[in-house]
Amino acid sequence: MDRIVDIATDGRHLALFRGFMVVSHDGEEVGRVALDDIHALIVHAHGTTWSANLVAALAERGAPVVFCGTNHSPVAVTLPLEGHHAQGARLQAQWNASRPLAKQLWRLVVIAKIRAQASLLEARGVREADALHFLARRVRSGDPDNIEAQAAKRYWPLLMGPDFRRDRDQAGANALLNYGYAVMRASVARAVVAAGLHPTIGIHHANRGNAFALADDLVEPFRPLVDALVCGMVQDGVTALDPATKRRFARLIAFDLRIDGEASPVSLAAARLAQSLARSFETGAPALALFDPPSPIEWASLPRSTLAEAA
């Protein structure tokens, strides 16, 4: 069972014991989780300590450890050095990928993201969603016209209201978005490493200080899933990032998406996307396994399904 484990209480110590991550406080055990069940570990709390052998054991299982700042955005991550039997060849293919190939791959990612945004708006009855479909058709190789940003400028007011501004340093809905994106980013980073790729070498994001560059590229089509959940929460009056809210975000990785007519949970959809990217690097042909935008019924079920799982 894949679980996103969040450490949000100050002063916890994390250690390895017989295949479990044991969480303790002042020498007393307060909980434990089987290592094989941990999809990713997210640390928010102050004063958290951990044993080196626990981090190593998580890395052996491909589980990233994500450290977040006060705004709930990731600031550091640990990732395994080995992730796939053909890692050497795939890393070489990734490094040697041509710039035209990277641009074509980024075009596919941007189109998928904008189409998902348009689909979410349509499901919420927003007539202006057609504008985003039009923008998606205009995306060129490498997105030189920055259609992604143009779509975002239209998308956020239509989704969250005319007064909303996406600001990572703000509380409320923005803090919820930050945390949801951190969860999704961790899942995609895990998939990237498992596919034998290096998360630092992106197809678009290229900040020298960003060890998550490729994960940041591939997470883009998944972001509207977080947006949909946050919208549902805000409508229900939920604006605080408490343990129950975090559990709802953690359940997003189990939400089913459709790829070529087959249902796959988000965690598997991320894995299939990363594997298809690795093959694209190897073959030189841009072909990504991207999920279809959810139907209106599926969009509507997303907040409810996470609430049911969190109860």
RODO-2510 file (C-alpha; in nm, 4 decimals, decimal comma):
residues 311
     n   res          X          Y          Z
     1     m     0,0000     0,0000     0,0000
     2     d     0,1535     0,3334    -0,1069
     3     r     0,1391     0,5975     0,1667
     4     i     0,2536     0,9583     0,1802
     5     v     0,3823     0,9993     0,5361
     6     d     0,3890     1,3531     0,6743
     7     i     0,5880     1,4533     0,9836
     8     a     0,4243     1,7732     1,1099
     9     t     0,4714     1,7597     1,4888
    10     d     0,7847     1,9207     1,6311
    11     g     1,0527     1,7206     1,8084
    12     r     0,9925     1,3791     1,6518
    13     h     1,2745     1,1284     1,5989
    14     l     1,2615     0,8874     1,3048
    15     a     1,4484     0,5580     1,3165
    16     l     1,4672     0,2196     1,1463
    17     f     1,3602    -0,0947     1,3303
    18     r     1,3067    -0,4339     1,1660
    19     g     1,1570    -0,3029     0,8434
    20     f     0,9569    -0,0239     1,0056
    21     m     1,0032     0,3490     1,0382
    22     v     0,9516     0,4150     1,4076
    23     v     0,8449     0,7638     1,5170
    24     s     0,9255     0,8587     1,8747
    25     h     0,9105     1,1600     2,1063
    26     d     1,1295     1,1953     2,4154
    27     g     1,2267     0,8313     2,3817
    28     e     0,8677     0,7031     2,3645
    29     e     0,7306     0,5434     2,0478
    30     v     0,4268     0,7265     1,9072
    31     g     0,3834     0,5320     1,5831
    32     r     0,5393     0,3121     1,3172
    33     v     0,4945     0,2500     0,9454
    34     a     0,6224    -0,0410     0,7344
    35     l     0,8985     0,0859     0,5040
    36     d     0,7520    -0,1027     0,2075
    37     d     0,4293     0,0982     0,2467
    38     i     0,5997     0,4392     0,2272
    39     h     0,5653     0,6069    -0,1113
    40     a     0,7307     0,9297     0,0086
    41     l     0,8174     1,0963     0,3389
    42     i     0,7441     1,4678     0,3819
    43     v     0,8960     1,6577     0,6761
    44     h     0,7481     1,9913     0,7880
    45     a     0,8170     1,9990     1,1597
    46     h     1,0927     2,1791     1,3501
    47     g     1,3468     1,9780     1,5451
    48     t     1,2914     1,6549     1,3531
    49     t     1,5833     1,4130     1,3780
    50     w     1,6430     1,0872     1,1961
    51     s     1,8912     0,8044     1,1661
    52     a     2,1113     0,7694     0,8586
    53     n     2,0207     0,4024     0,8169
    54     l     1,6512     0,4974     0,7925
    55     v     1,7201     0,7405     0,5065
    56     a     1,9331     0,4735     0,3369
    57     a     1,6591     0,2122     0,3755
    58     l     1,4008     0,4472     0,2264
    59     a     1,6358     0,5234    -0,0640
    60     e     1,6779     0,1498    -0,1300
    61     r     1,3004     0,1341    -0,1732
    62     g     1,2903     0,4400    -0,3975
    63     a     1,1063     0,6560    -0,1443
    64     p     1,2145     1,0226    -0,1469
    65     v     1,2399     1,2279     0,1710
    66     v     1,1111     1,5811     0,1079
    67     f     1,1904     1,8674     0,3442
    68     c     0,9516     2,1643     0,3296
    69     g     0,9833     2,5281     0,4329
    70     t     0,7337     2,7308     0,6321
    71     n     0,5261     2,7927     0,3177
    72     h     0,4896     2,4145     0,2651
    73     s     0,6980     2,4195    -0,0553
    74     p     0,9915     2,1732    -0,0861
    75     v     1,3364     2,3112    -0,0067
    76     a     1,5417     1,9883    -0,0134
    77     v     1,5041     1,6226    -0,1059
    78     t     1,6915     1,2953    -0,0732
    79     l     1,6745     1,0564    -0,3664
    80     p     1,8322     0,7156    -0,4366
    81     l     2,1388     0,7017    -0,6614
    82     e     2,0158     0,3866    -0,8339
    83     g     1,6673     0,3375    -0,9683
    84     h     1,6634     0,1093    -1,2724
    85     h     1,8614    -0,1845    -1,4105
    86     a     1,9399     0,0151    -1,7265
    87     q     2,0127     0,3376    -1,5431
    88     g     2,3559     0,3985    -1,6977
    89     a     2,2289     0,3764    -2,0540
    90     r     1,9212     0,5817    -1,9782
    91     l     2,1182     0,8558    -1,8055
    92     q     2,3471     0,8715    -2,1082
    93     a     2,0482     0,8950    -2,3418
    94     q     1,8933     1,1641    -2,1212
    95     w     2,2161     1,3655    -2,1159
    96     n     2,2628     1,3333    -2,4924
    97     a     1,9017     1,4179    -2,5830
    98     s     1,8900     1,6849    -2,8516
    99     r     1,7472     2,0262    -2,7796
   100     p     1,4787     1,9862    -3,0526
   101     l     1,3637     1,6618    -2,8847
   102     a     1,3454     1,8302    -2,5427
   103     k     1,1407     2,1139    -2,6933
   104     q     0,8961     1,8716    -2,8540
   105     l     0,8582     1,6849    -2,5252
   106     w     0,7942     2,0092    -2,3382
   107     r     0,5282     2,1014    -2,5944
   108     l     0,3432     1,7764    -2,5170
   109     v     0,3635     1,8422    -2,1426
   110     v     0,2321     2,1992    -2,1735
   111     i    -0,0555     2,0931    -2,3985
   112     a    -0,1541     1,8203    -2,1505
   113     k    -0,1486     2,0663    -1,8606
   114     i    -0,3606     2,3291    -2,0375
   115     r    -0,6102     2,0687    -2,1553
   116     a    -0,6466     1,9424    -1,7993
   117     q    -0,7004     2,2994    -1,6783
   118     a    -0,9643     2,3553    -1,9477
   119     s    -1,1324     2,0269    -1,8579
   120     l    -1,1529     2,1258    -1,4903
   121     l    -1,3045     2,4626    -1,5789
   122     e    -1,5602     2,2934    -1,8055
   123     a    -1,6529     2,0517    -1,5276
   124     r    -1,7186     2,3515    -1,3039
   125     g    -1,9439     2,5126    -1,5650
   126     v    -1,7052     2,7897    -1,6712
   127     r    -1,7931     2,8858    -2,0293
   128     e    -1,4616     3,0660    -2,0837
   129     a    -1,2853     2,7270    -2,0736
   130     d    -1,2902     2,7315    -2,4551
   131     a    -1,0205     2,9991    -2,4412
   132     l    -0,7803     2,7509    -2,2861
   133     h    -0,8566     2,4882    -2,5497
   134     f    -0,7699     2,7528    -2,8100
   135     l    -0,4427     2,8298    -2,6309
   136     a    -0,3530     2,4599    -2,6139
   137     r    -0,3766     2,4383    -2,9924
   138     r    -0,1308     2,7270    -3,0223
   139     v     0,1537     2,5682    -2,8249
   140     r     0,4634     2,5302    -3,0405
   141     s     0,7840     2,3333    -2,9877
   142     g     0,9488     2,4589    -2,6693
   143     d     0,6535     2,6935    -2,6036
   144     p     0,8458     3,0059    -2,7179
   145     d     0,5301     3,2165    -2,6857
   146     n     0,4925     3,1118    -2,3202
   147     i     0,1385     2,9897    -2,3786
   148     e     0,1625     2,8090    -2,0449
   149     a     0,1808     3,1446    -1,8624
   150     q    -0,0931     3,2954    -2,0787
   151     a    -0,3205     3,0045    -1,9885
   152     a    -0,2387     3,0405    -1,6172
   153     k    -0,3277     3,4110    -1,6273
   154     r    -0,6761     3,3208    -1,7504
   155     y    -0,7112     3,0015    -1,5495
   156     w    -0,6666     3,1166    -1,1900
   157     p    -0,9329     3,3933    -1,1853
   158     l    -1,1784     3,1632    -1,3618
   159     l    -1,1120     2,8797    -1,1164
   160     m    -1,0678     3,0610    -0,7853
   161     g    -1,2377     3,3956    -0,8399
   162     p    -1,1243     3,7343    -0,9752
   163     d    -0,9547     3,8369    -0,6504
   164     f    -0,7348     3,5293    -0,6226
   165     r    -0,3601     3,5616    -0,6786
   166     r    -0,1296     3,2621    -0,6867
   167     d     0,1334     3,3484    -0,4260
   168     r     0,3451     3,0766    -0,2661
   169     d     0,4047     3,2862     0,0448
   170     q     0,0375     3,3394     0,1275
   171     a    -0,1803     3,1340     0,3612
   172     g    -0,5214     2,9816     0,2928
   173     a    -0,5752     2,8332    -0,0524
   174     n    -0,2186     2,9163    -0,1563
   175     a    -0,0742     2,7154     0,1327
   176     l    -0,3029     2,4246     0,0439
   177     l    -0,1827     2,4394    -0,3156
   178     n     0,1807     2,4450    -0,2016
   179     y     0,1352     2,1316     0,0045
   180     g    -0,0623     1,9482    -0,2634
   181     y     0,2023     2,0261    -0,5220
   182     a     0,4721     1,9019    -0,2821
   183     v     0,2917     1,5687    -0,2524
   184     m     0,2540     1,5379    -0,6288
   185     r     0,6122     1,6492    -0,6879
   186     a     0,7438     1,3797    -0,4520
   187     s     0,5458     1,1109    -0,6337
   188     v     0,6744     1,2245    -0,9727
   189     a     1,0329     1,2465    -0,8432
   190     r     1,0055     0,8876    -0,7249
   191     a     0,8800     0,7816    -1,0685
   192     v     1,1635     0,9666    -1,2428
   193     v     1,4324     0,7897    -1,0399
   194     a     1,2599     0,4509    -1,0761
   195     a     1,2693     0,4984    -1,4544
   196     g     1,6486     0,5330    -1,4448
   197     l     1,6475     0,9076    -1,5130
   198     h     1,8190     1,1876    -1,3246
   199     p     1,5763     1,4391    -1,1697
   200     t     1,8182     1,7306    -1,2054
   201     i     1,8354     1,7172    -1,5884
   202     g     1,5113     1,8733    -1,7047
   203     i     1,3595     1,9136    -2,0495
   204     h     1,2534     2,2708    -1,9691
   205     h     1,3315     2,3734    -1,6109
   206     a     1,7050     2,4327    -1,5869
   207     n     1,7776     2,6229    -1,2649
   208     r     2,1231     2,5175    -1,1462
   209     g     2,0059     2,4993    -0,7867
   210     n     1,7003     2,2875    -0,8649
   211     a     1,7591     1,9181    -0,8000
   212     f     1,3937     1,8582    -0,8974
   213     a     1,4090     2,0031    -1,2512
   214     l     1,2786     1,6975    -1,4381
   215     a     1,0187     1,6263    -1,1714
   216     d     0,9052     1,9883    -1,2035
   217     d     0,8654     1,9344    -1,5770
   218     l     0,6624     1,6158    -1,5527
   219     v     0,4456     1,7250    -1,2603
   220     e     0,2793     2,0000    -1,4647
   221     p    -0,0113     1,7942    -1,6087
   222     f    -0,0877     1,6640    -1,2569
   223     r    -0,1213     2,0074    -1,0954
   224     p    -0,4902     2,0563    -1,1917
   225     l    -0,5710     1,7511    -0,9778
   226     v    -0,4416     1,9427    -0,6768
   227     d    -0,6302     2,2524    -0,7932
   228     a    -0,9563     2,0567    -0,8070
   229     l    -0,9103     1,9237    -0,4550
   230     v    -0,8248     2,2685    -0,3170
   231     c    -1,1329     2,4187    -0,4844
   232     g    -1,3497     2,1568    -0,3201
   233     m    -1,1890     2,2202     0,0173
   234     v    -1,2279     2,5970    -0,0035
   235     q    -1,5931     2,5606    -0,1015
   236     d    -1,6423     2,3484     0,2110
   237     g    -1,4730     2,6121     0,4252
   238     v    -1,1458     2,4222     0,4659
   239     t    -0,8468     2,6588     0,4561
   240     a    -0,6197     2,5238     0,7335
   241     l    -0,3502     2,2669     0,6620
   242     d    -0,4281     2,0315     0,9494
   243     p    -0,3609     1,6537     0,9682
   244     a    -0,6993     1,5621     0,8189
   245     t    -0,6402     1,7952     0,5243
   246     k    -0,2950     1,6480     0,4646
   247     r    -0,4412     1,2973     0,4572
   248     r    -0,6745     1,4076     0,1807
   249     f    -0,3815     1,5320    -0,0266
   250     a    -0,1930     1,2094     0,0392
   251     r    -0,4834     1,0115    -0,1082
   252     l    -0,4485     1,1934    -0,4401
   253     i    -0,1877     0,9407    -0,5520
   254     a    -0,4641     0,6769    -0,5480
   255     f    -0,7054     0,8754    -0,7677
   256     d    -0,7716     0,6911    -1,0948
   257     l    -0,6783     0,8462    -1,4292
   258     r    -0,7332     0,7095    -1,7786
   259     i    -0,4393     0,6343    -2,0089
   260     d    -0,5320     0,4806    -2,3449
   261     g    -0,8644     0,3716    -2,2016
   262     e    -0,7148     0,2000    -1,8956
   263     a    -0,7591     0,3244    -1,5386
   264     s    -0,4381     0,3862    -1,3453
   265     p    -0,3867     0,5573    -1,0088
   266     v    -0,1879     0,8811    -1,0120
   267     s     0,1209     0,7054    -0,8753
   268     l     0,1176     0,4577    -1,1649
   269     a     0,0330     0,7295    -1,4191
   270     a     0,3449     0,9168    -1,3038
   271     a     0,5516     0,5995    -1,3411
   272     r     0,4195     0,5369    -1,6930
   273     l     0,4910     0,8967    -1,7909
   274     a     0,8499     0,8740    -1,6639
   275     q     0,9061     0,5414    -1,8414
   276     s     0,7717     0,6827    -2,1681
   277     l     1,0058     0,9812    -2,1322
   278     a     1,3004     0,7451    -2,0862
   279     r     1,2021     0,5619    -2,4055
   280     s     1,1721     0,8929    -2,5883
   281     f     1,5293     0,9772    -2,4898
   282     e     1,6449     0,6349    -2,6120
   283     t     1,4574     0,6415    -2,9449
   284     g     1,4762     1,0136    -3,0202
   285     a     1,1004     1,0213    -3,0870
   286     p     0,8748     1,2392    -2,8651
   287     a     0,6029     1,0044    -2,7351
   288     l     0,4681     1,0480    -2,3825
   289     a     0,2120     0,8377    -2,1960
   290     l    -0,0056     1,1259    -2,0785
   291     f    -0,3396     1,0732    -1,9084
   292     d    -0,6694     1,1878    -2,0554
   293     p    -0,8392     1,4808    -1,8801
   294     p    -1,0921     1,3487    -1,6268
   295     s    -1,4601     1,3610    -1,7188
   296     p    -1,6923     1,6048    -1,5343
   297     i    -1,8133     1,3177    -1,3144
   298     e    -1,4553     1,2197    -1,2334
   299     w    -1,3600     1,5782    -1,1498
   300     a    -1,6616     1,6043    -0,9192
   301     s    -1,5719     1,2777    -0,7467
   302     l    -1,2134     1,3779    -0,6692
   303     p    -1,2754     1,5877    -0,3538
   304     r    -1,5374     1,3438    -0,2274
   305     s    -1,3154     1,0392    -0,2744
   306     t    -1,0291     1,1924    -0,0777
   307     l    -1,2704     1,2930     0,1977
   308     a    -1,4048     0,9382     0,2192
   309     e    -1,0538     0,7972     0,2426
   310     a    -0,9524     1,0515     0,5045
   311     a    -1,2512     0,9801     0,7292
***
